[in-house]
């Protein structure tokens, strides 16, 4: 054996419990039948003794009424036809013996009570039947009869039954053991052949050949299946060798592609950051002139804020890989999600107006939660941007934020083209874009993946439902900043 575990053959595991069960069953059967046989014999003897005592009592009663004491002696002698009658004693009212029949000269107790040692000894081999002898006419009690009924023949029958029972048990055990031995040997020999074949495969790696077992049972079927399995293993082993070589080549190509993708994301982020930094610098310069109009200053202020947010979005793009690995850390502080929604809706309205889209909203106040404001801004922006992007001209979008005390439900619903059913399960996959998305429409396939990472980091839920040519609904469930809040599950 290759391991240190003690070997215990299956044959021993099979025979030992079977032998134990066989011995237990035979012993129990022998004990049960012997006990039941003894009980039935004892009941029969007791019934016979009671009937004998009643007949003797009736005969003696008539003899005493006729005052023919010679008949009593004849009645006693007539009991010899029942060899089990050991002795008969007649007692008067004072419990004194006035007649005794004892043909076998058995030592009769002086008193028929447990205090008499002779009585206690005789109880082991006799049944004592007591019966009152009563006058049929006057109902007067003549005497009391005590019949000692011998159990010798009962014990003889029981001894013969036990001998036969033991002999039958021994024969049954030998036959059962022989059957178990032959059956287990046949099974284990077949399994031993399988074990040798497996050992040969392990040591030599040889998958060819077959196990020569011709039995028409489960073991034979096992051997046949094992041979077929080895053929299949041999065939697949060859394919695995070829696949291993192909995988090594493919892995080398994938490493190169992954390196190129990482370099592309890094370079793209740096290229985006440079013009955004210049735009922010120019905006700050414009804001420094006090003689500009108020609306111009407000526009420049929004540009500055959006520029700053876009820079952070580029950083989020770089950290998306960390989010996939579960290592992304978010800033956690108390914020009013209602303010974020208002701000992003106001920004989205300008884009919606350009596409002649009706943007309606219903925002509840005081949706305070703990989270990263920059990430939540990005979340709302991405969802609104997607809705506007895929909603046609003259379409409509409805945005709502509902305060449900323990949680906030943010919903963006549009009546755009919708998402194909087969695409719906892949919308959170990085770089994935739906089949019904036009090539001319901008997008990297990262927006919803980032949204899911943001929601997951805030212990929330993000669900999408969509119907072709009807529209898409995005729902975000976030826990509000309250003590002992109750977790809520977002259902479709």
C-alpha positions as CSV (number, residue, x, y, z in Angstrom):
1,X,0.0,0.0,0.0
2,X,1.3,3.5,-0.8
3,X,-0.2,5.1,2.3
4,X,0.2,4.3,6.0
5,X,-3.4,3.2,6.6
6,X,-3.8,-0.3,7.9
7,X,-5.1,-2.6,5.1
8,X,-8.3,-4.4,5.9
9,X,-9.5,-6.5,3.0
10,X,-13.0,-6.2,1.7
11,X,-13.5,-9.9,2.2
12,X,-13.0,-9.5,5.9
13,X,-15.3,-6.5,5.9
14,X,-17.9,-8.7,4.2
15,X,-17.5,-11.9,6.1
16,X,-17.1,-10.6,9.6
17,X,-20.4,-8.7,9.9
18,X,-22.2,-11.5,8.0
19,X,-20.9,-14.1,10.4
20,X,-21.7,-12.0,13.4
21,X,-25.2,-11.4,12.0
22,X,-25.6,-15.1,11.2
23,X,-24.5,-16.1,14.8
24,X,-26.8,-13.5,16.3
25,X,-29.7,-14.6,14.2
26,X,-29.2,-18.3,14.9
27,X,-28.7,-17.7,18.6
28,X,-31.7,-15.5,18.9
29,X,-33.9,-17.9,16.9
30,X,-32.7,-20.9,19.0
31,X,-33.4,-19.0,22.3
32,X,-36.7,-17.7,21.1
33,X,-38.1,-21.0,19.9
34,X,-36.8,-22.9,23.0
35,X,-38.4,-20.3,25.3
36,X,-41.7,-20.4,23.4
37,X,-41.7,-24.2,23.3
38,X,-41.0,-24.3,27.0
39,X,-43.8,-21.8,27.6
40,X,-46.3,-23.8,25.5
41,X,-45.3,-27.1,27.2
42,X,-45.6,-25.6,30.7
43,X,-49.1,-24.2,29.9
44,X,-50.1,-27.6,28.6
45,X,-48.8,-29.3,31.8
46,X,-50.5,-26.8,34.0
47,X,-53.8,-27.3,32.2
48,X,-53.5,-31.1,32.4
49,X,-52.6,-30.8,36.2
50,X,-55.6,-28.6,36.9
51,X,-58.0,-30.9,35.1
52,X,-56.5,-33.9,36.9
53,X,-56.9,-32.2,40.3
54,X,-60.5,-31.2,39.5
55,X,-61.4,-34.8,38.5
56,X,-59.8,-36.3,41.6
57,X,-61.5,-33.7,43.8
58,X,-64.9,-34.5,42.3
59,X,-64.4,-38.2,42.8
60,X,-63.2,-37.9,46.4
61,X,-66.1,-35.5,47.1
62,X,-68.6,-38.2,46.1
63,X,-66.7,-40.9,48.0
64,X,-66.7,-38.8,51.2
65,X,-70.4,-38.0,50.9
66,X,-71.1,-41.7,50.7
67,X,-68.6,-42.3,53.5
68,X,-66.8,-44.9,51.5
69,X,-63.2,-44.3,52.4
70,X,-62.1,-47.4,50.5
71,X,-63.1,-45.6,47.3
72,X,-60.6,-42.8,48.1
73,X,-57.8,-45.4,48.0
74,X,-59.0,-46.7,44.7
75,X,-59.2,-43.2,43.3
76,X,-55.6,-42.6,44.4
77,X,-54.5,-45.9,42.7
78,X,-56.5,-44.9,39.5
79,X,-54.3,-41.8,39.1
80,X,-51.4,-44.1,38.1
81,X,-52.6,-43.9,34.5
82,X,-51.1,-40.3,34.5
83,X,-47.4,-40.9,35.1
84,X,-46.9,-37.2,35.9
85,X,-48.9,-37.4,39.1
86,X,-46.1,-37.5,41.8
87,X,-48.2,-37.4,45.0
88,X,-51.6,-36.4,46.4
89,X,-52.2,-35.0,49.9
90,X,-55.6,-34.4,51.6
91,X,-55.7,-31.8,54.4
92,X,-58.4,-31.3,56.9
93,X,-59.7,-27.9,58.1
94,X,-56.7,-27.7,60.5
95,X,-54.3,-28.2,57.7
96,X,-53.4,-31.7,59.0
97,X,-52.8,-34.6,56.6
98,X,-55.4,-37.3,56.8
99,X,-54.6,-39.0,53.5
100,X,-51.5,-39.2,51.4
101,X,-50.8,-41.0,48.1
102,X,-47.1,-41.2,47.3
103,X,-46.3,-44.2,45.1
104,X,-42.7,-43.0,44.3
105,X,-41.9,-42.3,48.0
106,X,-41.2,-38.7,47.3
107,X,-40.3,-36.6,50.4
108,X,-43.6,-34.7,51.0
109,X,-43.3,-31.2,52.6
110,X,-44.6,-30.9,56.2
111,X,-46.1,-27.6,55.2
112,X,-46.9,-26.3,51.8
113,X,-45.4,-22.9,52.2
114,X,-42.2,-21.1,51.2
115,X,-40.9,-21.5,54.7
116,X,-40.6,-25.2,54.2
117,X,-37.2,-26.0,52.5
118,X,-38.6,-29.3,51.1
119,X,-41.5,-27.3,49.5
120,X,-39.0,-24.8,48.0
121,X,-36.9,-27.6,46.5
122,X,-39.8,-29.6,45.1
123,X,-41.1,-26.4,43.3
124,X,-38.3,-26.7,40.8
125,X,-39.5,-30.1,39.6
126,X,-43.2,-30.1,40.4
127,X,-46.3,-28.1,39.8
128,X,-48.4,-27.8,42.9
129,X,-52.2,-27.6,42.3
130,X,-54.4,-26.9,45.3
131,X,-58.2,-27.6,45.1
132,X,-61.0,-27.6,47.7
133,X,-63.1,-30.7,48.0
134,X,-66.7,-29.5,48.4
135,X,-69.9,-31.4,49.0
136,X,-72.3,-31.1,46.0
137,X,-75.4,-31.2,48.3
138,X,-74.5,-29.2,51.3
139,X,-71.7,-27.2,49.7
140,X,-69.6,-28.1,52.9
141,X,-65.9,-28.1,52.5
142,X,-64.7,-31.6,53.2
143,X,-61.0,-31.1,52.7
144,X,-58.2,-29.5,50.6
145,X,-56.4,-31.5,47.9
146,X,-52.8,-30.8,47.0
147,X,-51.5,-32.4,43.8
148,X,-47.8,-32.6,43.1
149,X,-47.5,-32.8,39.3
150,X,-44.1,-33.8,38.1
151,X,-42.2,-31.8,35.4
152,X,-39.7,-34.6,34.6
153,X,-41.2,-35.5,31.3
154,X,-41.4,-31.7,30.4
155,X,-37.7,-31.3,31.2
156,X,-36.9,-34.4,29.1
157,X,-38.8,-33.0,26.1
158,X,-37.1,-29.6,26.5
159,X,-33.7,-31.3,26.7
160,X,-34.4,-33.2,23.4
161,X,-35.6,-29.9,21.8
162,X,-32.5,-28.0,22.9
163,X,-30.3,-30.8,21.5
164,X,-32.1,-30.7,18.2
165,X,-32.0,-26.9,18.2
166,X,-28.3,-26.8,18.8
167,X,-27.7,-29.3,16.0
168,X,-29.9,-27.3,13.6
169,X,-28.1,-24.1,14.6
170,X,-24.6,-25.6,14.0
171,X,-25.7,-27.0,10.6
172,X,-27.3,-23.7,9.6
173,X,-24.2,-21.8,10.7
174,X,-21.9,-24.1,8.7
175,X,-24.0,-23.8,5.6
176,X,-24.3,-20.1,5.9
177,X,-20.6,-19.6,6.5
178,X,-19.8,-21.8,3.5
179,X,-22.1,-19.8,1.3
180,X,-20.7,-16.5,2.6
181,X,-17.1,-17.8,2.1
182,X,-17.7,-18.9,-1.5
183,X,-19.6,-15.8,-2.5
184,X,-17.0,-13.4,-0.9
185,X,-14.1,-15.3,-2.5
186,X,-15.7,-15.0,-5.9
187,X,-16.3,-11.3,-5.5
188,X,-12.9,-10.5,-4.0
189,X,-11.0,-12.5,-6.6
190,X,-12.6,-10.4,-9.3
191,X,-11.9,-7.2,-7.5
192,X,-8.3,-8.3,-6.9
193,X,-7.8,-8.6,-10.7
194,X,-9.2,-5.0,-11.0
195,X,-6.8,-3.8,-8.3
196,X,-3.8,-5.4,-10.1
197,X,-4.8,-3.8,-13.3
198,X,-5.1,-0.4,-11.7
199,X,-1.7,-0.8,-10.0
200,X,-0.2,-1.5,-13.4
201,X,-1.7,1.7,-14.8
202,X,-0.3,3.7,-11.8
203,X,3.2,2.3,-11.9
204,X,3.6,1.9,-15.7
205,X,1.1,4.4,-17.2
206,X,-0.2,1.6,-19.5
207,X,-3.8,2.2,-20.4
208,X,-4.0,-0.8,-22.9
209,X,-5.2,-4.3,-22.1
210,X,-8.3,-5.5,-20.4
211,X,-9.5,-7.2,-17.2
212,X,-10.4,-10.9,-17.8
213,X,-13.5,-11.3,-15.7
214,X,-16.4,-13.2,-17.4
215,X,-19.0,-13.2,-14.6
216,X,-22.5,-12.2,-15.5
217,X,-23.1,-9.9,-12.6
218,X,-22.2,-6.4,-11.3
219,X,-18.5,-7.3,-10.9
220,X,-18.4,-8.5,-14.6
221,X,-20.2,-5.3,-15.6
222,X,-17.7,-3.3,-13.6
223,X,-14.8,-5.0,-15.3
224,X,-16.3,-4.4,-18.7
225,X,-16.9,-0.7,-17.9
226,X,-13.4,-0.4,-16.6
227,X,-11.9,-1.7,-19.8
228,X,-14.1,0.7,-21.8
229,X,-13.0,3.5,-19.5
230,X,-9.3,2.7,-20.0
231,X,-9.8,2.9,-23.8
232,X,-11.5,6.3,-23.4
233,X,-8.8,7.5,-21.0
234,X,-6.1,6.4,-23.4
235,X,-7.8,8.3,-26.2
236,X,-8.3,11.4,-24.1
237,X,-4.7,11.2,-22.8
238,X,-3.5,11.6,-26.3
239,X,-5.8,14.5,-26.8
240,X,-4.7,16.1,-23.5
241,X,-1.1,15.9,-24.6
242,X,-1.9,17.7,-27.9
243,X,-4.1,20.2,-26.0
244,X,-1.3,20.9,-23.5
245,X,0.9,22.0,-26.3
246,X,-1.8,24.2,-27.9
247,X,-2.6,25.7,-24.5
248,X,1.0,26.7,-23.9
249,X,1.1,28.5,-27.3
250,X,-2.3,30.1,-26.6
251,X,-1.2,31.2,-23.1
252,X,1.9,32.8,-24.6
253,X,-0.3,34.8,-27.0
254,X,-2.7,35.8,-24.2
255,X,0.1,37.1,-22.0
256,X,1.2,39.3,-24.9
257,X,-2.4,40.5,-25.5
258,X,-2.9,41.2,-21.8
259,X,0.3,43.1,-21.6
260,X,-0.8,45.2,-24.6
261,X,-4.2,45.8,-23.1
262,X,-2.6,47.0,-19.8
263,X,-0.2,49.3,-21.8
264,X,-3.2,50.6,-23.8
265,X,-5.2,51.5,-20.7
266,X,-2.3,53.1,-19.0
267,X,-1.4,55.2,-22.1
268,X,-5.0,56.1,-22.7
269,X,-5.4,57.3,-19.1
270,X,-2.3,59.5,-19.4
271,X,-3.4,60.9,-22.8
272,X,-6.8,61.8,-21.3
273,X,-5.4,63.4,-18.2
274,X,-3.2,65.8,-20.2
275,X,-6.0,67.7,-22.0
276,X,-8.3,67.6,-19.0
277,X,-5.5,69.2,-16.9
278,X,-5.1,72.0,-19.6
279,X,-8.9,72.5,-19.7
280,X,-9.0,72.9,-15.9
281,X,-6.1,75.4,-16.0
282,X,-7.9,77.5,-18.6
283,X,-11.2,77.4,-16.6
284,X,-9.4,78.6,-13.5
285,X,-8.0,81.5,-15.5
286,X,-11.5,82.4,-16.8
287,X,-12.9,82.3,-13.3
288,X,-10.3,84.8,-12.2
289,X,-11.9,87.6,-14.2
290,X,-14.6,89.5,-12.2
291,X,-16.0,91.5,-15.1
292,X,-17.6,88.4,-16.7
293,X,-21.3,87.7,-16.7
294,X,-22.8,85.6,-14.0
295,X,-24.1,82.9,-16.4
296,X,-20.6,82.7,-17.9
297,X,-19.1,82.2,-14.4
298,X,-21.6,79.6,-13.5
299,X,-20.9,77.7,-16.8
300,X,-17.2,77.9,-16.1
301,X,-17.7,76.7,-12.6
302,X,-19.7,73.6,-13.8
303,X,-16.9,73.0,-16.4
304,X,-14.3,73.0,-13.6
305,X,-16.3,70.6,-11.5
306,X,-17.0,68.3,-14.4
307,X,-13.3,68.4,-15.4
308,X,-12.3,67.5,-11.8
309,X,-14.8,64.6,-11.8
310,X,-13.6,63.4,-15.2
311,X,-10.1,63.2,-13.9
312,X,-11.3,61.1,-11.1
313,X,-13.2,58.9,-13.6
314,X,-10.0,58.2,-15.4
315,X,-8.5,57.2,-12.1
316,X,-11.5,54.8,-11.6
317,X,-10.8,53.3,-15.0
318,X,-7.2,52.5,-13.8
319,X,-8.6,51.0,-10.6
320,X,-11.2,48.8,-12.3
321,X,-8.7,45.9,-12.3
322,X,-8.4,46.4,-8.5
323,X,-12.2,46.3,-8.2
324,X,-12.2,42.9,-10.1
325,X,-9.6,41.6,-7.7
326,X,-11.6,42.9,-4.6
327,X,-8.8,45.3,-3.6
328,X,-10.5,48.6,-4.4
329,X,-10.9,50.9,-1.3
330,X,-13.6,53.6,-1.3
331,X,-13.8,56.8,0.6
332,X,-16.6,56.4,3.2
333,X,-18.4,59.4,4.7
334,X,-21.9,60.6,5.2
335,X,-23.5,62.2,2.1
336,X,-26.9,63.2,0.9
337,X,-27.6,61.0,-2.2
338,X,-30.5,63.3,-3.0
339,X,-28.1,66.2,-3.8
340,X,-26.0,64.0,-6.0
341,X,-29.1,63.0,-8.0
342,X,-30.3,66.6,-8.4
343,X,-26.9,67.7,-9.5
344,X,-26.5,65.0,-12.1
345,X,-30.1,65.4,-13.4
346,X,-29.4,69.1,-14.0
347,X,-26.3,68.2,-16.0
348,X,-28.1,65.5,-17.9
349,X,-31.0,67.8,-18.9
350,X,-28.7,69.8,-21.2
351,X,-27.7,66.6,-23.0
352,X,-31.4,65.5,-23.1
353,X,-32.5,68.8,-24.6
354,X,-30.0,68.5,-27.4
355,X,-31.6,65.1,-28.3
356,X,-35.1,66.5,-27.8
357,X,-35.7,63.9,-25.0
358,X,-38.1,64.6,-22.2
359,X,-36.4,64.0,-18.8
360,X,-38.8,63.8,-15.9
361,X,-37.8,63.2,-12.3
362,X,-39.1,62.7,-8.8
363,X,-36.4,62.9,-6.1
364,X,-37.1,62.4,-2.4
365,X,-35.1,64.5,0.1
366,X,-32.8,63.4,2.9
367,X,-31.5,60.2,1.5
368,X,-28.4,60.3,3.6
369,X,-26.0,57.3,3.3
370,X,-22.4,56.4,4.0
371,X,-20.3,56.2,0.9
372,X,-17.8,57.7,-1.6
373,X,-19.4,60.8,-3.2
374,X,-17.2,60.6,-6.3
375,X,-18.1,57.0,-6.9
376,X,-21.8,57.7,-6.5
377,X,-21.6,60.7,-8.8
378,X,-20.0,58.4,-11.3
379,X,-22.7,55.8,-10.8
380,X,-25.6,58.2,-11.4
381,X,-23.8,59.9,-14.3
382,X,-23.2,56.5,-16.1
383,X,-26.8,55.4,-15.7
384,X,-28.2,58.7,-17.0
385,X,-25.7,58.9,-19.8
386,X,-26.6,55.3,-20.9
387,X,-30.3,56.1,-20.8
388,X,-29.9,59.3,-22.9
389,X,-27.5,57.6,-25.3
390,X,-29.8,54.7,-26.2
391,X,-33.1,56.7,-26.1
392,X,-34.2,57.9,-29.6
393,X,-35.2,61.5,-30.4
394,X,-38.5,62.6,-28.9
395,X,-38.2,59.8,-26.3
396,X,-38.7,60.1,-22.6
397,X,-36.7,59.2,-19.5
398,X,-38.0,59.0,-15.9
399,X,-35.6,59.3,-13.0
400,X,-36.8,58.7,-9.4
401,X,-35.2,58.5,-5.9
402,X,-37.5,57.0,-3.2
403,X,-36.7,57.2,0.5
404,X,-38.0,54.0,2.1
405,X,-36.7,54.8,5.6
406,X,-34.1,52.0,5.7
407,X,-33.0,52.2,2.1
408,X,-33.1,54.4,-1.0
409,X,-34.3,53.1,-4.4
410,X,-32.8,55.0,-7.4
411,X,-34.5,54.2,-10.7
412,X,-33.7,55.2,-14.3
413,X,-36.4,54.2,-16.8
414,X,-36.3,54.9,-20.6
415,X,-38.4,54.0,-23.6
416,X,-35.4,53.3,-25.8
417,X,-34.5,50.4,-28.0
418,X,-34.0,48.0,-25.1
419,X,-31.4,45.2,-24.5
420,X,-31.5,41.8,-26.2
421,X,-32.4,38.9,-23.9
422,X,-29.1,37.1,-24.7
423,X,-27.2,40.3,-24.0
424,X,-28.8,41.1,-20.6
425,X,-26.8,38.5,-18.7
426,X,-23.5,40.0,-20.0
427,X,-24.1,43.7,-19.5
428,X,-21.7,43.8,-16.5
429,X,-18.9,42.0,-18.4
430,X,-15.9,44.3,-19.0
431,X,-15.5,45.6,-22.6
432,X,-18.8,43.8,-23.6
433,X,-21.2,45.7,-25.9
434,X,-24.7,44.5,-27.0
435,X,-25.3,43.1,-30.4
436,X,-27.9,45.8,-31.2
437,X,-25.5,48.7,-30.4
438,X,-24.5,50.6,-33.4
439,X,-20.8,50.9,-34.2
440,X,-21.1,54.6,-34.6
441,X,-22.3,55.0,-30.9
442,X,-19.4,55.7,-28.6
443,X,-18.6,53.6,-25.6
444,X,-16.0,51.3,-24.2
445,X,-18.1,48.6,-22.5
446,X,-16.8,49.6,-19.1
447,X,-19.5,51.8,-17.7
448,X,-21.9,49.2,-16.3
449,X,-19.0,47.1,-15.0
450,X,-17.8,50.2,-13.0
451,X,-21.4,50.8,-11.9
452,X,-21.7,47.3,-10.5
453,X,-18.3,47.6,-8.7
454,X,-19.5,50.9,-7.1
455,X,-22.8,49.5,-6.0
456,X,-21.2,46.3,-4.6
457,X,-18.6,48.4,-2.7
458,X,-21.6,50.3,-1.0
459,X,-23.3,46.9,-0.1
460,X,-26.1,47.7,-2.5
461,X,-27.8,46.0,-5.4
462,X,-28.0,46.8,-9.1
463,X,-30.7,45.2,-11.3
464,X,-31.6,45.7,-15.0
465,X,-34.8,44.7,-16.7
466,X,-35.4,45.4,-20.4
467,X,-37.7,44.7,-23.3
468,X,-36.9,45.2,-27.0
469,X,-38.5,48.4,-28.5
470,X,-40.1,49.1,-25.1
471,X,-37.2,50.3,-23.0
472,X,-34.8,49.6,-20.1
473,X,-35.1,50.1,-16.4
474,X,-32.1,50.3,-14.0
475,X,-32.7,50.1,-10.3
476,X,-30.2,50.7,-7.5
477,X,-30.9,49.8,-3.9
478,X,-28.6,51.5,-1.3
479,X,-28.8,51.3,2.5
480,X,-29.4,54.6,4.2
481,X,-27.4,55.9,7.2
482,X,-29.6,54.7,10.0
483,X,-29.0,52.6,13.1
484,X,-30.2,49.0,13.1
485,X,-31.3,49.2,9.4
486,X,-33.1,46.2,7.9
487,X,-31.5,44.6,4.8
488,X,-33.8,44.7,1.8
489,X,-33.6,42.5,-1.3
490,X,-34.1,44.0,-4.7
491,X,-36.3,41.8,-6.9
492,X,-36.9,41.9,-10.6
